[in-house]
């Protein structure tokens, strides 16, 4: 799942869920869909293992953060 809505990540954390993996888009305001897709595609090799194992991957303007599930 890919979203800019932080509520889904909050739900995963509160329920201690181990899946599904989730890509959160943060601070990419003003970018078009194809630009956001490019950010994800360009970084997919770096996060593939985490996504397969269960993780929240957060992409920002200049940052990427990975939190393995379950959180907390």
WODA-V377895 format. One record per pair of residues at least 24 apart in sequence whose C-alpha atoms are under 10 Angstrom apart, sorted by the first residue. I is the first residue (numbers start at 1). J is the second residue. D is the distance in Angstrom with one decimal. If there is no record, write none. Layout:
((I | J | D) (I | J | D))
This chain:
((1 | 56 | 9.7) (2 | 37 | 9.9) (2 | 40 | 9.5) (2 | 56 | 9.9) (2 | 57 | 9.4) (2 | 58 | 9.8) (3 | 58 | 9.9) (4 | 28 | 9.1) (4 | 29 | 10.0) (4 | 58 | 9.4) (4 | 59 | 9.7) (6 | 58 | 9.9) (8 | 56 | 9.8) (9 | 55 | 9.8) (9 | 56 | 7.1) (9 | 57 | 9.7) (9 | 58 | 9.9) (9 | 71 | 9.3) (10 | 71 | 9.4) (12 | 55 | 9.8) (12 | 56 | 8.9) (12 | 69 | 8.0) (12 | 70 | 7.4) (12 | 71 | 7.4) (12 | 72 | 9.8) (13 | 56 | 9.7) (13 | 69 | 8.0) (13 | 70 | 6.7) (13 | 71 | 5.0) (13 | 72 | 6.5) (14 | 70 | 9.3) (14 | 71 | 8.0) (14 | 72 | 8.1) (15 | 70 | 8.4) (15 | 71 | 8.7) (15 | 72 | 9.4) (16 | 69 | 7.4) (16 | 70 | 4.9) (16 | 71 | 5.8) (16 | 72 | 6.8) (17 | 54 | 9.1) (17 | 55 | 9.9) (17 | 69 | 6.6) (17 | 70 | 5.2) (17 | 71 | 7.6) (17 | 72 | 9.9) (18 | 53 | 8.5) (18 | 54 | 5.9) (18 | 55 | 7.8) (18 | 68 | 8.3) (18 | 69 | 4.8) (18 | 70 | 4.6) (18 | 71 | 8.1) (19 | 51 | 9.3) (19 | 52 | 9.4) (19 | 53 | 8.3) (19 | 54 | 5.3) (19 | 55 | 7.4) (19 | 56 | 9.2) (19 | 68 | 9.6) (19 | 69 | 6.8) (19 | 70 | 7.6) (20 | 51 | 8.5) (20 | 52 | 9.1) (20 | 53 | 9.2) (20 | 54 | 6.2) (20 | 55 | 7.6) (20 | 56 | 8.7) (20 | 69 | 8.7) (20 | 70 | 10.0) (21 | 50 | 8.4) (21 | 51 | 5.5) (21 | 52 | 7.4) (21 | 53 | 7.9) (21 | 54 | 4.8) (21 | 55 | 4.8) (21 | 56 | 5.7) (21 | 57 | 7.9) (21 | 67 | 9.9) (21 | 68 | 8.8) (21 | 69 | 7.9) (22 | 51 | 7.6) (22 | 54 | 8.1) (22 | 55 | 6.4) (22 | 56 | 4.8) (22 | 57 | 6.3) (22 | 58 | 8.4) (22 | 67 | 9.9) (22 | 69 | 9.9) (23 | 47 | 10.0) (23 | 51 | 8.6) (23 | 55 | 8.3) (23 | 56 | 5.8) (23 | 57 | 4.8) (23 | 58 | 5.9) (23 | 59 | 7.5) (23 | 66 | 9.3) (24 | 56 | 7.1) (24 | 57 | 6.0) (24 | 58 | 4.7) (24 | 59 | 6.3) (24 | 60 | 8.6) (24 | 64 | 9.8) (24 | 65 | 9.6) (25 | 57 | 8.6) (25 | 58 | 6.0) (25 | 59 | 5.1) (25 | 60 | 6.4) (25 | 61 | 9.1) (25 | 64 | 9.7) (26 | 58 | 6.8) (26 | 59 | 5.9) (26 | 60 | 4.8) (26 | 61 | 7.4) (26 | 63 | 9.4) (26 | 64 | 9.6) (27 | 59 | 8.1) (27 | 60 | 5.2) (27 | 61 | 5.7) (27 | 62 | 9.1) (27 | 63 | 9.7) (28 | 59 | 8.3) (28 | 60 | 6.2) (28 | 61 | 5.6) (28 | 62 | 9.4) (29 | 60 | 9.6) (29 | 61 | 8.8) (31 | 61 | 9.9))
